[in-house]
Amino acid sequence: MTKSQLIENISLRLPHLLQRDVEMAINITIDAMTHHLAQGERIEIRGFGGFSVIQRAARIGRNPRTGEQVSLPIRYTTYFKPGLNLRERVYLSKNRFPLIKD
């Protein structure tokens, strides 16, 4: 699903809202999430999942063309861990066994 499909889907489910208002709400939400992740904060949406920033260590890599070693610096990337409710719904929708709870 793309961002425009999300906006359209929400607009259809909430016909009393204008599409431009839904688009503005989605943009504000994404901007807020981006801002907080850029600050190194964690975002948790109960039942859906959590977003966090992880640090990848510096390492020695290889240039695929020449094979020579290249020093790669520390870098940061985002990580998403789905919540239990999301995992169960995805697994059940794919005709798989539900998650086993300990």
C-alpha positions in Angstrom: 0.0 0.0 0.0 1.3 3.4 -0.9 0.8 6.6 1.0 -1.8 7.8 -1.6 -3.7 4.5 -1.3 -3.7 4.8 2.5 -5.1 8.3 2.2 -7.8 7.1 -0.2 -8.7 4.1 2.0 -9.1 6.3 5.0 -11.1 8.9 3.0 -13.5 6.2 1.9 -13.9 4.8 5.5 -14.5 8.3 6.9 -16.6 10.1 4.2 -17.3 13.1 6.5 -13.6 14.1 6.3 -12.2 15.8 3.2 -9.4 14.0 1.4 -7.1 16.9 1.9 -7.7 16.8 5.7 -6.9 13.1 5.8 -3.7 13.8 3.7 -2.7 16.5 6.1 -3.2 14.3 9.1 -1.1 11.5 7.5 1.7 13.9 6.6 1.7 15.4 10.2 1.9 11.9 11.7 4.7 10.8 9.4 6.6 14.1 10.1 6.2 13.6 13.8 7.4 10.0 13.6 10.4 11.0 11.5 11.3 13.8 13.9 11.3 11.6 17.0 13.3 8.8 15.3 15.8 11.4 14.1 16.1 12.5 17.8 16.9 8.8 18.7 13.6 8.2 20.4 11.6 5.0 20.2 8.0 5.0 18.8 5.6 2.3 20.1 2.1 1.9 18.7 0.4 -0.7 20.9 -0.9 -3.7 18.9 0.9 -2.6 15.8 4.6 -2.5 16.6 7.6 -0.4 17.5 10.1 1.7 15.6 13.6 2.4 16.9 16.9 3.5 15.6 19.8 1.1 15.7 23.5 1.7 15.3 25.5 -0.4 12.9 29.1 -0.7 13.9 32.0 0.5 11.7 33.5 -2.3 9.7 35.8 -3.2 6.9 33.9 -3.9 3.6 35.0 -4.7 0.1 34.5 -2.7 -3.1 32.6 -5.2 -5.3 34.3 -4.0 -8.5 37.9 -4.0 -7.4 37.8 -6.3 -4.4 39.8 -3.7 -2.4 39.0 -3.2 1.3 37.1 -0.1 2.2 36.5 1.3 5.7 32.8 1.8 6.4 31.9 4.2 9.2 29.3 3.8 11.9 25.8 4.3 10.5 22.3 4.5 11.9 19.2 2.8 10.5 15.6 2.4 11.5 14.2 -0.9 12.8 10.6 -2.1 13.0 9.5 -4.8 15.3 5.9 -5.9 14.8 3.6 -6.3 17.8 2.0 -9.6 18.7 -1.4 -8.6 17.4 0.0 -7.6 14.0 2.1 -10.8 13.7 -0.9 -13.0 14.6 -3.2 -11.3 12.1 -0.6 -11.6 9.3 0.1 -15.3 10.1 -3.6 -16.1 10.3 -4.4 -14.3 7.1 -1.7 -16.4 5.3 -3.4 -19.7 6.5 -0.5 -20.4 8.8 -0.6 -21.6 12.4 -1.1 -18.9 15.0 1.9 -18.0 17.1 2.5 -20.3 20.0 2.3 -18.4 23.3 4.6 -19.5 26.1 
